[in-house]
Amino acid sequence: MCLDILNEEVRHTEGEGYKVVRRFRHGYQTNLYRVFLKEGEWVSDPNDGMAKGYVAGGSYQTGFHIWDTLDGARDWMAIDQMVVRVAYREVVATGYQGANLKNHYPVTVARKIKVLEEVG
């Protein structure tokens, strides 16, 4: 998952949003890094900021891609996935991600996330 449009500056360092995950018996797993998440626990980007994401006209540090809107997360979600609400901090980039050919939704890329609750 990479940003399609990169904002020029980051205007916030923490917040809340939505993450698409797979549910397992004792938690959740992210799609790209296959990081295991448990509700209420902070988890760091396993790349430790060493990798870069690339978009036309720029690059950004990798991290967890968090949808700013529930609609964006739900458009991205596949049949075997679900959405959780997360808290995030250490934002490295913001921009827009295309969930399909018609829509681009705002996305925040952050180094740390914590699952707050299941949304469905």
Backbone as CSV, one residue per row, in Angstrom:
resi,resn,N_x,N_y,N_z,CA_x,CA_y,CA_z,C_x,C_y,C_z
1,MET,0.846,-1.167,0.000,0.000,0.000,0.000,0.888,1.226,0.000
2,CYS,0.755,2.068,-0.998,1.532,3.299,-1.086,0.602,4.474,-1.346
3,LEU,1.008,5.637,-0.876,0.233,6.834,-1.151,0.245,7.121,-2.646
4,ASP,-0.872,7.593,-3.166,-0.946,8.043,-4.552,-0.588,9.516,-4.657
5,ILE,-0.965,10.280,-3.624,-0.685,11.714,-3.570,-0.074,12.005,-2.209
6,LEU,1.071,12.655,-2.187,1.778,12.985,-0.949,1.574,14.463,-0.634
7,ASN,1.086,14.777,0.578,0.977,16.177,0.996,2.368,16.741,1.238
8,GLU,2.518,18.025,1.023,3.832,18.651,1.172,4.296,18.730,2.613
9,GLU,3.380,18.910,3.542,3.794,18.986,4.941,2.835,18.212,5.832
10,VAL,3.355,17.736,6.946,2.560,17.018,7.938,2.088,18.042,8.957
11,ARG,0.784,18.062,9.217,0.229,19.088,10.106,-0.156,18.574,11.482
12,HIS,0.017,17.276,11.709,-0.288,16.716,13.022,0.679,15.567,13.303
13,THR,0.834,15.222,14.579,1.772,14.163,14.950,1.084,12.939,15.545
14,GLU,-0.193,13.089,15.902,-0.930,11.964,16.468,-2.417,12.149,16.213
15,GLY,-3.170,11.076,16.408,-4.614,11.158,16.201,-5.242,9.783,16.202
16,GLU,-6.427,9.698,15.588,-7.151,8.438,15.472,-7.628,8.256,14.048
17,GLY,-7.760,6.995,13.623,-8.235,6.687,12.286,-8.646,5.231,12.210
18,TYR,-8.580,4.671,10.998,-9.082,3.323,10.760,-8.061,2.486,10.007
19,LYS,-7.896,1.248,10.424,-6.932,0.327,9.828,-7.658,-0.929,9.350
20,VAL,-7.334,-1.363,8.138,-7.881,-2.601,7.599,-6.975,-3.747,8.045
21,VAL,-7.569,-4.775,8.649,-6.803,-5.891,9.220,-7.532,-7.212,8.969
22,ARG,-6.853,-8.284,9.315,-7.486,-9.595,9.379,-7.615,-9.966,10.855
23,ARG,-8.746,-10.550,11.210,-8.969,-10.922,12.613,-8.530,-12.357,12.835
24,PHE,-7.818,-12.553,13.947,-7.410,-13.882,14.386,-7.927,-14.089,15.801
25,ARG,-7.751,-15.275,16.296,-8.311,-15.626,17.604,-7.896,-14.665,18.722
26,HIS,-6.644,-14.256,18.736,-6.149,-13.423,19.842,-5.702,-12.038,19.387
27,GLY,-6.229,-11.562,18.271,-5.853,-10.225,17.838,-6.078,-10.005,16.357
28,TYR,-5.246,-9.150,15.783,-5.401,-8.728,14.396,-4.045,-8.748,13.704
29,GLN,-4.070,-8.842,12.382,-2.830,-8.811,11.610,-2.965,-7.795,10.492
30,THR,-1.928,-6.956,10.329,-1.918,-5.994,9.230,-1.629,-6.722,7.924
31,ASN,-1.976,-6.106,6.825,-1.813,-6.758,5.523,-0.383,-6.742,5.014
32,LEU,0.245,-5.585,4.997,1.552,-5.465,4.369,2.682,-6.075,5.192
33,TYR,2.832,-5.655,6.423,3.955,-6.118,7.238,3.658,-7.415,7.969
34,ARG,2.395,-7.814,7.979,1.970,-8.992,8.731,2.298,-8.838,10.222
35,VAL,2.141,-7.619,10.710,2.381,-7.324,12.122,1.145,-7.744,12.912
36,PHE,1.375,-8.391,14.047,0.278,-8.826,14.905,-0.060,-7.715,15.887
37,LEU,-1.341,-7.383,15.991,-1.811,-6.300,16.864,-2.768,-6.857,17.909
38,LYS,-2.672,-6.317,19.118,-3.623,-6.640,20.177,-4.261,-5.343,20.644
39,GLU,-5.519,-5.415,20.972,-6.233,-4.229,21.417,-5.549,-3.620,22.641
40,GLY,-5.331,-2.302,22.586,-4.766,-1.575,23.715,-3.249,-1.548,23.800
41,GLU,-2.524,-2.203,22.871,-1.053,-2.242,22.914,-0.455,-1.446,21.753
42,TRP,0.522,-0.582,22.053,1.222,0.168,21.012,2.176,-0.760,20.267
43,VAL,2.212,-0.638,18.943,3.094,-1.433,18.090,3.843,-0.480,17.171
44,SER,5.139,-0.730,16.971,5.976,0.115,16.113,6.144,-0.483,14.726
45,ASP,6.354,0.374,13.753,6.657,-0.031,12.377,7.888,-0.929,12.397
46,PRO,7.799,-2.159,11.886,8.937,-3.074,11.933,10.119,-2.646,11.065
47,ASN,9.905,-1.741,10.120,11.010,-1.245,9.289,11.836,-0.186,9.992
48,ASP,11.375,0.266,11.163,12.111,1.234,11.962,12.454,2.493,11.168
49,GLY,11.592,2.845,10.215,11.796,4.075,9.458,12.933,4.038,8.458
50,MET,13.531,2.867,8.248,14.685,2.779,7.354,14.272,2.687,5.886
51,ALA,13.064,2.218,5.627,12.604,2.072,4.247,11.849,3.324,3.812
52,LYS,11.663,3.468,2.513,10.953,4.620,1.959,9.793,4.151,1.105
53,GLY,8.721,4.944,1.128,7.623,4.770,0.190,7.802,5.824,-0.882
54,TYR,7.485,5.497,-2.107,7.700,6.438,-3.209,6.390,6.771,-3.892
55,VAL,6.269,8.016,-4.265,5.113,8.524,-4.984,5.643,9.536,-5.990
56,ALA,4.922,9.737,-7.062,5.381,10.702,-8.074,5.714,12.032,-7.403
57,GLY,6.920,12.488,-7.580,7.331,13.772,-7.024,7.886,13.716,-5.616
58,GLY,8.062,12.530,-5.022,8.618,12.513,-3.681,8.680,11.134,-3.063
59,SER,9.113,11.110,-1.813,9.183,9.869,-1.048,8.874,10.192,0.408
60,TYR,8.625,9.151,1.187,8.312,9.324,2.601,8.766,8.083,3.362
61,GLN,8.995,8.244,4.672,9.341,7.099,5.506,8.162,6.144,5.552
62,THR,8.445,4.869,5.582,7.362,3.900,5.690,6.753,3.927,7.082
63,GLY,5.602,3.348,7.178,4.887,3.256,8.436,3.538,2.615,8.179
64,PHE,2.723,2.578,9.196,1.376,2.040,9.061,0.505,3.058,8.339
65,HIS,-0.222,2.609,7.313,-1.143,3.485,6.589,-2.498,3.401,7.272
66,ILE,-2.981,4.555,7.727,-4.220,4.634,8.483,-5.197,5.508,7.712
67,TRP,-6.366,4.975,7.436,-7.393,5.745,6.743,-7.954,6.777,7.707
68,ASP,-8.094,8.011,7.246,-8.671,9.065,8.078,-10.185,8.910,8.196
69,THR,-10.805,8.239,7.224,-12.258,8.069,7.236,-12.628,6.589,7.213
70,LEU,-13.754,6.286,7.803,-14.260,4.918,7.789,-14.620,4.499,6.364
71,ASP,-15.148,5.424,5.572,-15.476,5.117,4.174,-14.244,4.672,3.391
72,GLY,-13.122,5.339,3.598,-11.884,4.964,2.918,-11.448,3.566,3.286
73,ALA,-11.491,3.253,4.574,-11.096,1.915,5.037,-12.028,0.850,4.465
74,ARG,-13.298,1.119,4.485,-14.261,0.119,3.993,-14.133,-0.100,2.491
75,ASP,-13.806,0.942,1.734,-13.590,0.776,0.293,-12.359,-0.077,0.006
76,TRP,-11.352,-0.004,0.866,-10.100,-0.751,0.683,-10.236,-2.207,1.123
77,MET,-11.156,-2.477,2.025,-11.306,-3.770,2.679,-11.700,-4.880,1.696
78,ALA,-11.066,-6.035,1.835,-11.417,-7.227,1.060,-12.388,-8.082,1.871
79,ILE,-12.906,-9.125,1.279,-13.924,-9.970,1.912,-13.449,-10.566,3.237
80,ASP,-12.192,-10.981,3.326,-11.692,-11.637,4.538,-11.081,-10.657,5.540
81,GLN,-11.388,-9.383,5.398,-10.799,-8.365,6.269,-11.878,-7.615,7.036
82,MET,-11.424,-6.824,7.999,-12.316,-5.984,8.788,-11.615,-4.678,9.126
83,VAL,-12.333,-3.762,9.738,-11.790,-2.454,10.090,-11.750,-2.312,11.607
84,VAL,-10.629,-1.764,12.105,-10.508,-1.409,13.513,-10.200,0.086,13.612
85,ARG,-10.668,0.693,14.692,-10.312,2.085,14.966,-9.004,2.061,15.728
86,VAL,-8.063,2.903,15.334,-6.740,2.918,15.957,-6.360,4.324,16.398
87,ALA,-5.486,4.381,17.382,-4.788,5.611,17.729,-3.427,5.520,17.057
88,TYR,-2.873,6.658,16.667,-1.552,6.644,16.051,-0.719,7.813,16.554
89,ARG,0.608,7.660,16.434,1.544,8.741,16.785,2.797,8.597,15.937
90,GLU,3.639,9.602,15.991,4.858,9.675,15.176,4.511,9.624,13.681
91,VAL,3.703,10.578,13.258,3.279,10.677,11.857,4.477,11.059,10.995
92,VAL,4.648,10.344,9.884,5.757,10.630,8.968,5.286,11.193,7.635
93,ALA,4.000,10.997,7.300,3.480,11.512,6.033,1.962,11.510,6.057
94,THR,1.387,12.351,5.208,-0.050,12.335,4.962,-0.262,12.491,3.469
95,GLY,-1.395,12.026,3.003,-1.691,12.145,1.583,-3.002,11.470,1.259
96,TYR,-3.074,10.952,0.036,-4.300,10.311,-0.429,-3.976,8.975,-1.055
97,GLN,-4.867,8.023,-0.816,-4.706,6.661,-1.306,-5.954,6.299,-2.088
98,GLY,-5.761,5.672,-3.234,-6.898,5.232,-4.031,-7.383,3.874,-3.588
99,ALA,-8.585,3.829,-3.057,-9.166,2.552,-2.661,-9.728,1.820,-3.866
100,ASN,-10.075,2.547,-4.883,-10.546,1.954,-6.125,-10.300,2.966,-7.244
101,LEU,-10.753,2.684,-8.419,-10.468,3.574,-9.545,-11.198,4.909,-9.464
102,LYS,-12.245,4.991,-8.656,-13.049,6.213,-8.590,-12.672,7.142,-7.439
103,ASN,-12.232,6.592,-6.326,-12.091,7.387,-5.106,-10.661,7.421,-4.575
104,HIS,-10.292,8.574,-4.034,-9.052,8.727,-3.269,-9.451,9.265,-1.906
105,TYR,-8.928,8.639,-0.857,-9.282,9.023,0.502,-8.038,9.492,1.255
106,PRO,-8.215,10.387,2.248,-7.069,10.843,3.038,-6.500,9.715,3.905
107,VAL,-5.168,9.642,3.931,-4.443,8.617,4.680,-3.322,9.267,5.473
108,THR,-3.105,8.773,6.683,-1.991,9.189,7.524,-1.031,8.011,7.636
109,VAL,0.269,8.273,7.503,1.294,7.239,7.673,2.006,7.531,8.998
110,ALA,1.946,6.560,9.912,2.513,6.758,11.255,3.399,5.588,11.643
111,ARG,4.352,5.865,12.500,5.302,4.847,12.952,4.726,3.932,14.030
112,LYS,3.720,4.415,14.795,3.167,3.610,15.890,1.645,3.635,15.840
113,ILE,1.038,2.463,16.118,-0.422,2.382,16.188,-0.847,1.532,17.379
114,LYS,-2.097,1.763,17.799,-2.700,0.980,18.871,-4.174,0.755,18.518
115,VAL,-4.616,-0.492,18.525,-6.010,-0.807,18.243,-6.865,-0.354,19.429
116,LEU,-7.932,0.419,19.114,-8.854,0.879,20.143,-10.116,0.015,20.202
117,GLU,-10.666,-0.338,19.015,-11.875,-1.152,19.008,-12.162,-1.664,17.590
118,GLU,-12.947,-2.720,17.517,-13.416,-3.221,16.236,-14.539,-2.320,15.731
119,VAL,-14.538,-2.080,14.436,-15.603,-1.301,13.823,-16.480,-2.211,12.982
120,GLY,-15.885,-3.221,12.393,-16.662,-4.168,11.595,-16.109,-4.344,10.208
